């Protein structure tokens, strides 16, 4: 039997998704932050379908979106919020954890098409088997299309008891800034739902002053609800976006 906390988090998750969805459809198509993990010929063993895109599907979606929408960097999208206007038909591409297949398969396509992208890196994974090396990160940080963002040190559920949230926020930023020589101003919560984060976690990172935005994994368009809080920006994984969002106006 699941603990009561599980059902409480499940209810919070459903309520949050419903709230974002209502605002999404009321404000039209809006703009979207897409989330990727693996981009490869075949889905790696143990990886869920929501965290995988084939190389062909990845390029096909980018080409299709480029016909009617504008790809922008995450910093540019966030800068636009200051005017308090809901951006329309903008697309931001993001990657979490950043396995090596992104480096070899996705980034060459993004460079070919001239599309900005954001890499959310958990610093404890740097150099681990199958993930980006320090040298690769330094190289990518020089790419004018690339924004490096933080994703904690240990890729933990931040609201779990015993997690040193201040350390996860600040140390991941410090390591990446020291490695790249560039400011790291954007953050993504690992897992990114009420099962992993809480209002308290969101308020802590907001009040820390370390970052100018933070993304979650609640699927919705960027809309007037999003503008109220840049520290819980919604994202949609590519498969869900294709199946449920792409053709809705």
Secondary structure, DSSP 4 states (H G I P E B T S, - for coil): ---HHHHHHHHHHHHHHHHHHHHHHHT-S-BEEEEESEEESSPPTT--GGGEEEHHHHHHHHHHHHTTSEE--HHHHHHHHTTT----SEEEEEEES-BHHIIIIIHHHHHHHT--EEEEE-GGGTTSTTB--HHHHHHHHT-TTEEEEE--SS---TTSTT--HHHHHHHHHHHHHHHHSS---EEE-SS-STTT--HHHHHHHHHH-S-SEEE------B-HHHHT-TTSB--EEHHHIIIIITT--
